[in-house]
């Protein structure tokens, strides 16, 4: 019955997992409890400094019981079904595959208002867009998801509909065919 936010991807400062941890700490300060599931591993051959920093930050904030780290898994379906809201904390995601996967699974998304994310989320209709560096916006967006479950559910439904209309395998093939036909003509 606990509310779970999730972040999926390699553990890298550019992916912004630290923003999700800070947001969870901010949410707790607002009197709301939730969990954060972080799935991923450090980038191969780049060391684990950032992963250690994340774990240290969790300890500093006293969030050991709320933040759960799990290694990378090819079973992403299980991840998406274990969370209530997906968080994309990356400042520079041009086309977030994990965002598209979350949409396919009918999840509302809290994403950064940068790069390709606003377009993927249809200007925020499929979730909440926040400025990555706005420390108060993240916990406010999380609180909105918790306090307005019907709105969150609607965002997830719109996200899934948008996935099928724009990003599914079938639509990708149709659109690619259209591009090839235009180029040949």
C-alpha positions as CSV (number, residue, x, y, z in Angstrom):
1,X,0.0,0.0,0.0
2,X,3.0,2.4,0.1
3,X,3.5,4.8,-2.7
4,X,6.5,4.1,-4.8
5,X,8.4,6.4,-7.2
6,X,10.9,4.8,-9.6
7,X,14.1,5.7,-11.5
8,X,15.6,3.3,-14.0
9,X,18.9,3.7,-15.8
10,X,22.7,3.7,-15.4
11,X,23.9,5.4,-12.2
12,X,25.4,8.6,-13.6
13,X,25.3,12.2,-12.4
14,X,23.8,13.1,-15.8
15,X,20.9,10.8,-15.2
16,X,20.1,12.7,-12.0
17,X,19.3,10.0,-9.5
18,X,20.5,12.4,-6.8
19,X,17.6,14.7,-7.7
20,X,15.1,11.9,-7.0
21,X,16.8,11.3,-3.6
22,X,16.7,15.0,-2.8
23,X,13.1,15.2,-3.9
24,X,12.1,12.3,-1.6
25,X,13.8,14.1,1.3
26,X,11.9,17.2,0.4
27,X,8.7,15.2,0.2
28,X,9.3,13.8,3.7
29,X,9.8,17.4,5.0
30,X,6.4,18.2,3.6
31,X,5.0,15.4,5.7
32,X,4.5,12.8,3.0
33,X,6.0,9.4,3.1
34,X,6.8,7.4,0.0
35,X,9.5,5.0,-1.3
36,X,12.0,5.4,-4.1
37,X,13.2,2.5,-6.2
38,X,16.4,3.1,-8.1
39,X,17.4,0.4,-10.6
40,X,20.7,0.6,-12.3
41,X,24.4,0.2,-12.1
42,X,27.4,2.5,-12.7
43,X,28.5,3.0,-16.2
44,X,30.9,0.2,-17.2
45,X,34.5,1.1,-16.6
46,X,33.7,4.5,-15.0
47,X,33.9,3.5,-11.4
48,X,31.3,3.7,-8.7
49,X,32.0,7.1,-7.1
50,X,28.5,8.4,-8.0
51,X,26.8,5.2,-6.7
52,X,28.7,5.7,-3.4
53,X,27.6,9.3,-3.3
54,X,24.0,8.3,-3.8
55,X,24.1,5.8,-0.9
56,X,25.9,8.4,1.3
57,X,23.2,11.0,0.5
58,X,20.4,8.5,1.4
59,X,22.1,7.9,4.8
60,X,22.6,11.6,5.4
61,X,18.9,12.2,4.8
62,X,17.9,9.2,7.0
63,X,16.1,7.6,4.0
64,X,17.6,4.1,4.3
65,X,14.1,2.6,4.8
66,X,12.6,4.5,1.9
67,X,15.2,4.3,-0.8
68,X,15.8,0.9,-2.4
69,X,18.7,0.2,-4.8
70,X,18.6,-2.7,-7.2
71,X,21.1,-3.7,-9.8
72,X,20.3,-3.5,-13.5
73,X,17.9,-6.1,-14.8
74,X,16.6,-7.0,-18.2
75,X,13.2,-7.6,-16.6
76,X,12.1,-4.0,-16.8
77,X,8.5,-5.1,-16.9
78,X,8.7,-6.0,-13.2
79,X,10.2,-2.6,-12.4
80,X,7.4,-0.7,-14.0
81,X,4.8,-2.8,-12.2
82,X,6.5,-2.2,-8.9
83,X,6.1,1.6,-9.0
84,X,3.3,4.1,-9.1
85,X,5.1,7.0,-10.8
86,X,8.2,7.0,-13.0
87,X,10.7,9.8,-12.6
88,X,13.0,11.0,-15.4
89,X,15.6,13.2,-13.7
90,X,18.0,13.6,-16.6
91,X,18.6,17.1,-17.8
92,X,19.5,16.2,-21.3
93,X,17.4,13.2,-22.5
94,X,16.7,13.7,-26.2
95,X,14.6,10.6,-26.5
96,X,14.2,8.7,-23.2
97,X,13.6,5.1,-23.9
98,X,12.8,4.5,-20.3
99,X,10.2,7.2,-20.5
100,X,8.6,5.6,-23.5
101,X,8.6,2.2,-21.6
102,X,6.9,3.9,-18.6
103,X,4.3,5.3,-20.9
104,X,3.7,1.9,-22.5
105,X,3.0,0.6,-18.9
106,X,0.5,3.3,-18.2
107,X,2.5,5.2,-15.7
108,X,2.4,8.9,-15.0
109,X,5.8,10.5,-15.2
110,X,7.6,13.3,-13.5
111,X,10.2,14.5,-16.0
112,X,12.5,17.4,-16.6
113,X,11.3,20.2,-18.6
114,X,14.3,20.0,-21.0
115,X,15.5,18.3,-24.2
116,X,13.0,15.9,-25.7
117,X,11.0,15.1,-22.6
118,X,8.4,17.9,-22.9
119,X,7.6,16.7,-26.4
120,X,7.4,13.0,-25.4
121,X,5.1,13.9,-22.5
122,X,2.9,16.1,-24.7
123,X,3.7,19.3,-22.9
124,X,3.0,17.7,-19.5
125,X,-0.4,16.0,-20.3
126,X,1.2,12.6,-19.6
127,X,2.8,13.7,-16.3
128,X,4.4,16.7,-14.6
129,X,7.3,18.7,-16.0
130,X,9.7,20.3,-13.6
131,X,12.9,22.3,-14.0
132,X,15.7,20.0,-13.0
133,X,17.4,22.5,-10.8
134,X,14.2,23.7,-9.0
135,X,14.6,21.8,-5.7
136,X,11.1,22.7,-4.5
137,X,9.4,21.6,-7.7
138,X,10.3,17.9,-7.5
139,X,8.7,17.3,-4.1
140,X,5.7,19.4,-5.1
141,X,5.3,17.2,-8.2
142,X,5.6,14.0,-6.1
143,X,3.1,15.4,-3.6
144,X,0.7,16.1,-6.5
145,X,0.9,12.5,-7.6
146,X,0.2,11.2,-4.1
147,X,-2.6,13.7,-3.2
148,X,-4.3,13.6,-6.6
149,X,-4.4,9.9,-7.5
150,X,-7.2,10.3,-10.0
151,X,-5.2,12.9,-11.9
152,X,-2.1,10.7,-11.7
153,X,-4.1,7.8,-13.1
154,X,-5.5,9.9,-15.9
155,X,-2.0,11.0,-16.8
156,X,-0.9,7.4,-16.9
157,X,-3.8,6.5,-19.2
158,X,-3.0,9.4,-21.5
159,X,0.7,8.4,-21.5
160,X,-0.3,4.8,-22.5
161,X,-2.6,6.1,-25.2
162,X,0.2,8.5,-26.5
163,X,2.6,5.5,-26.5
164,X,0.3,3.4,-28.7
165,X,-0.5,6.4,-31.1
166,X,3.1,7.5,-31.5
167,X,5.8,5.2,-30.2
168,X,4.6,1.6,-30.5
169,X,6.4,-0.8,-32.8
170,X,3.4,-0.7,-35.3
171,X,3.3,3.1,-35.4
172,X,7.1,3.3,-35.8
173,X,7.0,1.0,-38.8
174,X,4.1,2.9,-40.4
175,X,5.9,6.2,-39.9
176,X,9.2,4.8,-41.2
177,X,7.4,3.5,-44.2
178,X,5.9,7.0,-44.8
179,X,9.4,8.6,-44.6
180,X,10.9,6.1,-47.0
181,X,8.0,6.6,-49.5
182,X,8.5,10.4,-49.3
183,X,12.2,10.0,-49.9
184,X,11.7,7.7,-52.9
185,X,9.1,9.9,-54.4
